[in-house]
Amino acid sequence: LTSPEVVENRHSWWSHPRTVAVFWQSSSEDLISPDARWKKVIRWTESVGPLETLAGEQRVHRATLDRLREFDLVLAQTPTAAKCLEVHAPKVAVVPFGYSSTVLGTPNWTSSKDFDVAHYGSGAGLRRQVLPALRAKLGGRLHEFSAYGLDRKCLLDRARSVVHVGHSPDPAFGASRLWQAISSSVCLMTEPRDAWPAVPGRHYIELPAVDTERLD
């Protein structure tokens, strides 16, 4: 939507009733014309819990909730998320994330396991408390990294397990992490989360919820 070709020619397809524009959890004001006839669809991926329990970074995303009525359709990744969003949008559909080997790769079962626990992601919200405790407890057994695409997949193959630490008690689960783990030979561990359609104890290991009073 922001490519030079689209910006230059956007008036030619604004009036076409069969055009569908899909936004990823935000929209660009300068691309929406008051006389647009095309359908606007937004993909919502996280932060569906009560506002008071969300980390500051998540609340920024939640501000977009006030604008969901501008869209013809909101896509949610789980039934739980869809239920939370129904009060903010005219129409909601459940469209789960999925796995494609052509995008995410396949597990390398022969990879050497160089570290016990891996973690990747920003240090926002609850992670600011949990990650220092994990470092103190696990020492060199914890490997933290920042990588994308097949580089991330290769690093996950080298770990025995990967732990997902949420930003907050928000029930929404970053489902892409589930499929990233499935594409590798790593074992995923996470707190109780809305990981539908995955089943705890079968597709991942469910950890007890974090007690910030007993991080040791």
N, C-alpha and C positions, 0 to 999 in steps of 0.2 A: 504493500500500500504506500510505502514511502519512497519507492524507486523513482528516479527522474522521469521515466516514461509514464508511470501512472499519474504522478503529480501533474505532468504537462497535459495529459489527455483525460484527466478524470472527469471533465465535463461531458465527454462523449458517452461515458457509461453510467453517469449518475442517473440519467432518465430511463435507463433500461430496466424494466420491472423484474427481469430474471437474474439480475446481478446479485450476488451474495458476498458481503465483505465480512471476514472473520478476524476478530481482534483477540489478542492474548492478554487478558486480564487488565487491559487499559485501552484507551482510544485516543486518537489524535483529533483535536478540535478542528484543525484547519482542513481536515479531509472530509468532514461531514457537512454537506450542503443542506440548507433549510428545505430545499425543494427535492431532496434525494428521494427516489422511489425504490432504491435497492434495499435489500434486507440486511440488517446488521446483526451479526452473531458474535457473542463474546465467550471465550473459553475461560472458565474459572477453575483455579487449581488448588487453592488453599485458604486458610484463615476463615473458617466458618463457625468457630466457637463464639461464646459470649465475649463482647468487646472488652470487658473488665479483666478477662483472663489472658488476653493476647499480649505479646511483646510489642514494644513500640514500633518496630519495623513492620509487624503484621498489621497494626492499626492503619498504617499508611495505605496498605492494600484494601483494607476494609472500607476506606473512604469511598472507594469506587462503588460500593453497594448502593449508595444514594443515586447513582446514575444508571443502574441496571434497567430501569424502565425505559431508557432511551433505546434499548435493544429489542429486537423482535424475538430473539431466542438466546437463552443462556445454557451453555453446556457444562455439566458438572461431572466429576469423575466417579462419584459413588452415590447410591441412593440417599445416604445420610446428608451429604453435601447438597444434593438436590432439594431435600426437604427444608434445609436451612435457607436456601436461596429462593424458594417459592414465594415467600412473603415480600421479596424485593423485586421480582421480575414478572412480566406478563406470561412468560412461558419458559419452562425449564425441561431439559432432556438429559438423561444419563448417558454419557459417552465415555466409557472407561478407557484409561490408558491400556496399551497392549505391548506385546513383544514381537519384534521382527528381527530375525537374525541378520538380515541385510543391513540393518541400521545399528544394532547393538552388539552384533557378533555372537559367538557361541562359546561355551565354557571350555577352558583349557584344563583338562583333568590331569595333565602331566606336569603342570607348572610347579616349580619348587615353592614351598610355603616359607617366606622369609620373615613374616611377622604374624603374631597371634590375632591382634585386633586392629582393624583399620577404621578411620573416621575421615569423612570429607564433608565440607559445607562451611558456611559462614559461622562466625562466633557470636551470633546474635541471640538476644533473649536469654532463656534458661541455659543455653550452652555456655554462657559466661561463667556460670557456677559449676556446671557438671564437668566440663572438659578439664579444668585444672585438677579436679578431684580424680578424674581418670588418669591424667598424666602422673599424679603423685602415686596412685595405686599400681599402675601397670608399668611405668617407666619405659624402658626400651621395647616392651612388648606391644606398645601402642604406636601405630604409624599414622600420622596425619598428613594428608596431601590435598592438593587442589589440581585437578586435571579433568579433561573433558574428552568425550568421544572414545575412541579405541584406546587412547592412553590411559584413561580411567579404568576401562575394562581390564587392561593388562595388569594394572596395579592391584585391582580387586582379585585377579587370579592368583596373585602372590600372597594373599592374606587367607588365614583360616576362617576369619569372621569379620564382618563389618557391622558397626553399631550405629544406629540412627538415633540421634538425640534431637528431640523436637525443640522448636523455638519456645513453646509454652505448653500448657495442658490442652491446647486446642486439639480436638479429636481428629481433625483432618490429617491424613497421611500423605507425604510426598510420594505418590504411587510410582513415579518414575524411578525412585530408588529401588522399589521392589523389582522392577524389570531389569534395572542395571545389575542387581545382584544375581538374578536368574540367568543373565547372559554370561556370567562368570562362574568360577568354581568356588565362590565364597559363600559362607553361611550368614544370612541376614538376621540381626537381632534388633528388636525395637520394643518400646513400651507399648501398652495396650493402645491401639490406634484403629481408626476406621480404614483397614487395609483391604476392604472388599475389592475383588472377589477372593483374595488370598485367605487361607485358613491358618490361624496360629497353631504351631505344633506340627504342621504339615509342610507349609511353604516357607515359614520363618519361625524363629524362636521368639516367644513373647517374654519380655523382661518385666519385673515389677515396676510400677510407676515410680518415678524419682521422688524421693523424700528429701527436700532441700535442707531439712533439719538433721539429716543423718547421711550426709554425702560421704563420710568416711566408710 
